[in-house]
Amino acid sequence: MAAQEPNQQTAEITASVKTEENEAEASTSSESNPASFAIDRSAIAQDRALLDEELALLGEHVAVYSQETLEHGFLSQVDQALEQQSHSQPQSQKASKFAQLVTAKTDDRVRFGELTPFELSAKQETSANDDDAGHHDDHQDEREPKPSSVPRAPKGDDDDEFEKAAASGSEYAPSGASSDSGLDEEADIDFNEEEELKPSSSKKQSIKSVKKRAQSSKSYQLKDDGDDKTFEKRMKALNDEALEKQIERDTYSTGHVDAHELSAGLRIPLSIWSRLYKYQKTGVRWLWELDQQSVGGVMGDEMGLGKTIQVISFLASLALSQLPVHGFSWKGLGPTLIICPATMMYQWVKECHQWFPKCRVAVFHQTGSFRGQKQRLISKMATARKDGSILITSYSTMTKERKLLLNHEWHYVILDEGHMIRNPNAQITMAVKEVRTPHRVIMSGSPLQNSLKELWSLIDFIYPGRLGSLQTFTEQFSIPITQGGYANATPVQVRTAYKCACVLR
Ligand SMILES: Nc1ncnc2c1ncn2[C@@H]1O[C@H](COP(=O)(O)OP(=O)(O)OP(=O)(O)O)[C@@H](O)[C@H]1O
C-alpha cells in the first residue's frame, strides 16, 4: 500500500492541472461553440481535499482536488450544462440541437434503417409540438403493398439471404422481388458487330422483331459506354425494349415515368422504388437529405446489403427529377465520378445498366472500351447529360491520372470501398481530396480498421475541415477516446471518452 501512495498522488496532481487547462479552454471557446461550458470550480472546491505535501511541491498557484470529487463535480457539471442549454436557450436552437445530439442514445428506428437521423430529429420535434399522427411522411409508403411484377436483380451470393428474409417477413424483404433478369448469362457472349439494328421509329414494327433485337442488346450490356458506337447501340436496343413495353402500355408518346415523390420534389422511378428493400429506401432518403444540406456522408452498410444499388437509385432519381443544382449550370444529375477497386468497376457498369439504363457509364481504365486520347473521354463524360453521365475509374488510375480528372468539375464523387483513403498521407487520399465537387460520398462496410486517424481521413474527405487538423483531432478526440478504452482507464477517462465519442457522432 505504501508503494502505491505516491502514484495516486501524482494522478491527482495531473488531474488538477489538466482541469485548469480545460477551464481556460472552455472559457475561450465558449463564444464559438454552443455547447461549451465553464466549470464552477468553487462548487467542486467545497469538497476538495487539500494535500499539504503536494502544495508545498507545486506552489500556491496549483489547486489539488481529490480525484473522486473532481470526477463527480466535473461530469455532473458537463451534464448540467448540456441539459440547461437544451432547455433554457430558445434563442439558440443550434445549441439545444447539439446538446440533444450529445446526450441522445442511438434510436433503434435509425439503427434498423426505418428512419434517417434527420427524419428522427424532425419527428421528435413535430411530436413535441403536435401529437397528431395524421401528417404525411415518405416512409409511410413502405408499409404499402408493392406490385409483385417488377423483375428482381440478378442472383448473387446474397440472394439466398434476401429470400430467407423475404420468407420470414423480415424488414429486409424487398417488396417486388420475383424472377431473375438473367444478366449473368451475358458475360461470355460477344457482341456481333455485323448485326445491323434497324431504326425503330415506326410503331408498326412487329413486337416480335423488337423483342429479338432487344434480346440481342444483352450481348453487350457488360461493356461500358466509353466507345460511342457501343453506347449508341445499347441505347438503340434500350429504345427497342422500351418501345416494346410501351406499345403494350401505350405510353410511348407521353414518355411518362411513374415515380414516387420524396421530400422537396425528388422523384424516384417507381420501377426502382418498388424493388428497394426498406432500409435501402431509408438510405436513398438519407442521400437526398445530405444533398440538400450540401454535405457528404459515409454509407457504412455491411457488405452485400446493396450500397451500390442505393447510390445508383439515388443518382437515377436526381436525373429523373431535373431539379436545379445550386451554383452549377447543370440540372438534375451532373457528371459523376465513381472510384472503386479495379475488380469492381464492371460490377458498377452492370448494376448501372440494370438500374439506371439510360445513363452513360464509361470506364476510365485500360480495360475500358474507349480508344483514343484520355482527355477526350474525360471531357465527354464530364459534360452534363440529361440522363446522367458516370465515369468509373480505379484508385490506381485516379492516382496516376489525377491531373486529367482534377481539370473538371463533378457533381458527385463516390468512393466505393472508401476505406482505401484511410491513410491521410497516401497519394490517393490527397488526390481524391483535390477533386472539385460539392457532393462526396464514401461507401464502405468497414470504414474503421485500426485507429481513429482513419476516421479523420475519411471525414476530412466528405466534409473538408470539419474535424479540424489531424493534430487537433488527435489531441482532442483520438487520445481521450483511446485512453478511455484501456482496461485500466479511470472512470473519468471512460466518461470523457464517451462524451468525446458522442460529440464526434
Ligand atoms: N433491392 C434489391 N433487389 C434485388 N437485388 C438486390 C437489391 N439490393 C441489392 N441487391 C443485389 O445484392 C447484391 C449485393 O449488392 P451490392 O453490390 O449493391 O452490395 P454492396 O453493399 O455494394 O456490397 P459490397 O460492400 O460488397 O460492395 C447485388 O447482386 C445486388 O444486385
The ligand as an ORCA input file, in Angstrom:
! r2SCAN-3c Opt
* xyz 0 1
  N     -33.287     -4.339    -53.735
  C     -32.613     -5.295    -54.356
  N     -33.235     -6.116    -55.204
  C     -32.560     -7.085    -55.833
  N     -31.243     -7.316    -55.698
  C     -30.571     -6.528    -54.851
  C     -31.209     -5.480    -54.142
  N     -30.281     -4.864    -53.373
  C     -29.119     -5.499    -53.603
  N     -29.295     -6.489    -54.488
  C     -28.254     -7.388    -55.002
  O     -27.427     -7.767    -53.920
  C     -26.091     -7.882    -54.372
  C     -25.190     -7.036    -53.490
  O     -25.500     -5.664    -53.708
  P     -24.384     -4.546    -53.768
  O     -23.265     -4.966    -54.643
  O     -25.064     -3.260    -54.065
  O     -23.933     -4.555    -52.263
  P     -22.815     -3.676    -51.602
  O     -23.313     -3.295    -50.254
  O     -22.419     -2.568    -52.522
  O     -21.675     -4.737    -51.475
  P     -20.115     -4.511    -51.292
  O     -19.896     -3.889    -49.960
  O     -19.575     -5.900    -51.374
  O     -19.699     -3.633    -52.436
  C     -26.056     -7.455    -55.836
  O     -26.073     -8.578    -56.645
  C     -27.340     -6.683    -55.987
  O     -27.837     -6.740    -57.298
*
